[in-house]
Amino acid sequence: MTTLKVNGRDHQVDAEPDTPLLYVLRDDLKLNAAKFGCGLGQCGSCTVIVDGKAVLSCVTPLVLLEGKQVTTLEGLGNVSAPAPIQRAFIEEQAAQCGYCIAGMMMRAQALLQRVRHPTDEQIRAELGPHLCRCGTHMRIIRAVKRAAQLMDTAALAPTNQGIAR
Amino acid sequence: MKKSGIIGGVVAVLLVGGAAAAFAIAWRPPIAAIEPAAKRSFDPAEVKRGRELAALGNCNSCHTVRGGKNFAGGLPVPTPFGTVFSSNITPDPETGIGRWPEEAFRRAMRAGVDREGRHLYPTFPYDHFTNVSDDDDRALYAFLMTREAVRVSAKQNQLSFPFDHRVMIAGWKLLFLHAGAYKPDTSKSAEWNRGAYLVEGLAHCGACHTPRNALGAEQTTASFAGGDVDNWRAYPINAESPAPVPWDADALYTYLRDGFQPDHGTARGPMAEVVSNLSAVPAGDVRAIATYMADVFGAPSPVRKLQGETVLAQAKQNAAPPPESEGGKIYAAACAGCHDSGRPPPYGGIHLGLSTAISAGDPRNLANIVLSGVAPVEGERSPIMPGFAVSMNDRELAALLGYLRLRFSRQPAWSDLERTIAEARRTQTAYVQNSAGPTNAPADPAQRDKP
């Protein structure tokens, strides 16, 4: 058994140390926001946040997660209380098929926690590794900028601030 | 005349004579500027040949920066004497070389002097380019003069005294610039000679792969014995090569042409730019380089050959279970899925017993690759590997690298791995921001709007 810290809770996981984090999240913990895209760490759809940084969960085995904090999209907010990044993506209608979007949101979240008001250039560079075959790229950039504004507002009010550890 | 007067006279004569001699050594005349030539005036066949030569010369690697216009310069090149910035070699009349006649271009290549007569720093490798033929210089000139003109002024070099005085370069040249055309070795094949002409000249392989002396010149007694570039180790590519499987001409050809060779792996770091360029030049030139370099590596000793065969045989066997060390566990969980799979790229990686990075004296390249991974090359079926910079901390990385060294090489353990890793993390960021990158300036002739 391994102890895995996800979204602020300890989970006892019965999995081999070489099991990718993504499999544990989806199959054992039933957290299905992170998606299986390529399984090779090349598309970004499996991105989650570990200790404040965007990590590709399909190529991150359990053995590397001892004592580290994992945050998934579920950990930021939910339908009734969406986090700023989630509200922003809904308000900008930034998803088309949506398969890559959970990963995009997690990396954007990690960026916003590091850089409060990123430029378009910074957003493009940061999300560069994420593949999307639809075409909402411009909306995604707008959503990240809107999320930055919403986070400013959220910081002043006792609503869901949606901060990942 | 008084005695003091005589001494004074002698000193004055010596001073004047010395100054005159220094002037004679250092002074180069300017070459008159021309009106920029019309692009149409260059023969398309010559331009095409020049494009291939520019790729062989890896010009874009220094003269194009990430996010910048092709050949507009501005790359900071760190040296022990300060930072030198690459220049704009587009045909812009004001900030580029648009007003240079061909004669001035040839003089820069041969003697490291710009059109106005100023000495150029030897970061521009004219100690190699000096042997480039008139025909090749003409084609290179035609190619550069038909590129997009970009108005970008050169950045000011940041050199310490006295290296900020260009007259110093004249002295450097007296010591280290051996001008003269390539002299063929008649006892060797035409292919070998072609390779030698390119390797020692335009391709300037020694600029990275040969160690430098205190004055920044290549050590002629240690040709191809390995050097440093951008926090990467340019491996020894002579008899001292650390490659587990000895190189031969066929393996070198495949590696230089495709960027990947199954018994050695993939080209990374600054070498990725080189092989990207070499994928777009005539195959015969790459074959010639491989032939000559195979001779520089030399035939492996029987012991070395046997070691290579042993490693290759081991690579085909089933993996032994890794020990219970932290590094072994990380290897089994994060690396073995590809590197012990026996699958070809992109779904598998080479068996790490074949890795030069793990058998080399210096752990920097391995640290760089594990941190940043191997990015896919646009438009190519290239090897890929995810980077582990964010998912492994320094302790985990050090444990992994130590384990890889122990298990996959016959070499003594590396010391101070955590410091190497911390340094690699720091410099990697700077490198990624400045380097042209393998995909930025492809030399593929099919891409007409690119260099």
Contacts between the chains, C-beta under 8 A, distances in Angstrom:
chain1	res1	chain2	res2	distance
A	17	B	329	6.1
A	17	B	332	7.7
A	17	B	333	5.4
A	18	B	332	5.8
A	18	B	333	3.7
A	18	B	334	7.8
A	18	B	336	7.7
A	18	B	337	7.3
A	40	B	346	7.1
A	40	B	347	7.5
A	40	B	384	6.5
A	40	B	386	7.1
A	41	B	373	7.4
A	41	B	385	7.9
A	41	B	386	2.9
A	42	B	376	6.8
A	42	B	384	5.9
A	42	B	386	7.2
A	50	B	390	7.3
A	50	B	391	6.8
A	53	B	390	4.3
A	54	B	390	6.9
A	55	B	390	5.3
A	55	B	391	5.0
A	56	B	386	5.9
A	56	B	391	7.5
A	59	B	334	7.2
A	59	B	386	4.6
A	59	B	391	7.7
A	60	B	334	7.7
A	60	B	391	4.6
A	61	B	330	7.9
A	61	B	333	3.5
A	61	B	334	5.3
A	62	B	333	7.2
A	63	B	329	5.2
A	63	B	330	6.0
A	63	B	333	4.4
A	63	B	334	7.5
A	64	B	330	6.8
A	64	B	333	7.2
A	64	B	334	6.7
A	64	B	391	5.4
A	64	B	392	6.1
A	64	B	396	6.4
